[in-house]
């Protein structure tokens, strides 16, 4: 959307607000317009006067400056401003399009600046309002009566609400007013020939009348009135005869007769039609038009019109004959109405008919009245419609003349789908914008929303995506995608500023997470390795389940060096007693609640050492106290349970020496048992006490 201000002046400065609304929400925005530069004062004292039915005189005082030219801007009743041509003087007679209609007038001066050596436009003067006034009239005298007629002007200017006929004596300022209704088009006044009068007629399209200075409205003297014929002859001859609305069996005839408008008598007209090779038929009419029917299709006719005065049985001459041919009955004038797409905003519409004058109406809104549809006139049977909005359905209807006829409404579907669902993402060099909908598009973008739409950057594309580069990353970008042509629909997307690059931040987080994951995997691998190693290692119980009686002997499973000897069990004075299986009862701290290996201490009963020879059971495990002996003859042989015994099977069990091991692996209590054959006999006297490798 945009607001275009032409001929900008300091009066246009201010705050502007734009509203946007749809069925679900509304929004508004403000913008401030500052006008800077060299300025000039606006002309003052502007006045206007009506100078005719379609003319207005505008005057203004001279500006005290080096004025190069003036311009008069016209504002129509609809609010449209029309700039005027440069004027050197201080007065201009301006012709307006609509008679008896108020217009606004403003004056602007163009002054040569002494500082910049350029022409500076002043502000617009205050607006003054005037309308054309003074209706063209015709005068006819019959005796002392003057007939004043303005029928022709009234027929050409519909919408007049009231008339005023003014007259005065020559060289007098006393005016007489006669107010007449809108349907009156002539009036008779008594005017002696020796006392001529000045006459004028005023009209208005608004009540009350617009107050204005009528000094320049012209008067008409009764001395120029024509004399009406006294009788017998009729000099009036119809002019400008024309035939319209030609159909297969009827047409309309119209004409003009000025003399009848100035006559006090009543005129009638005889309209005669004749086939070229047939008889003539005439119809009388009291108006200046008539509809002729009951004609033959595809037939050529000759048409003439004659003026008459029924009261005097007088007739005038016929007008010049004209020839017309009726349409063929049942002719399909708009057969095969079709269209061809020229580009995204233009269509060629064609139909099967003889080349003639046609009007093509088209619109995107079917509910609008047909007289509000845009239209194009053409001579032929094809036309190119431009400036179309093909993003919506289009409706086309062809109107033909002579005879008047209309085609069926042609429904043209959407040919250029509108862009929908705009999306975008950032790229290393800019922004990629995509949308849904094929066809050529105009992409406009800007990072300044207050900038005029004409100044936005424009890219023409034929695909449904575009890459925009060269943007400021810290500013919001506004992108608009429209179809070529005057399409009112467009899609706009606001692209927020580019977010900061956090790739290094996320990279460091990823590296840290990777390191932690590797450490966890390594720890898991070590745990699995240890578990597998433990499962493949032999499980050896250090002790058997003890009864309550045996608990006292197995309580201290650790051996400790007390003084110069190995000891187990007992108090501190006997320093404990070693066991044959290598275990030692530690009794150094008998009062402590826990043993050195961390187990809770139980009640203990000390038993004196005994000789192994007292027992005959070879599997008996004995407690033995090893006294330190410094003599060389005392030798302690320990059983090496880390390897198989060095017992040879070929040797007899009787020849076992003291240094031989037994052919038996240690049991779960690390006690070595003897391997006995059937002839094996144990001599306890030959068994020397041994200790296990664990001490």
Secondary structure, DSSP 8 states (H G I E B T S, - for coil): -----SS--GGG-EEEEEEEE-SS-EEEEEEEE---S---------EEEEEETTEEEEE----SS-EEEEEEEEE-TTS-EE----BSSSEEEEE-SSTT-EEEEEEEEEEE-TTT-SEEE------EEEE---B--EEEEETTEEEEE-HHHHHHSTT--EEEEEEEETT----EEEEEETT--EEEEE--TTS-EEEEEEEESSSS------TTS--EEGGG-EE---SS------EEEEEES--SS-EEEEEE-HHHHT-SS--EEEEEEEETTS-EEEEEESSSEEEE-S--TT-EEEEEEEEEETTTTEEEEE---EEEE---TT--TTEEEEEEEEETTEEEEEEES-SEEEEEEEES-TTS-GGGSEEEEEEESEEEE-S--TTS-EEEEEEETTTTEE---EEE--SS---EEEEEEEETTEEEEEEE--S-EEEEEES-TTS-GGGSEEEEESSSEEEEES--TTS-EEEEEE-SSS-S--EEEEE-------HHHHHHHHHHHHHHHHHHHHHHHHHHHHHHHHHHS----SS----TTTHHHHS----EEETTEEE-SS-TTTT--BBTTS-B---TTTTSSB-TTS-B-----------GGG---TT---B--------TT-------TTS-----TTS-GGG--TT---SS---TTS-------TT----GGG------TT-
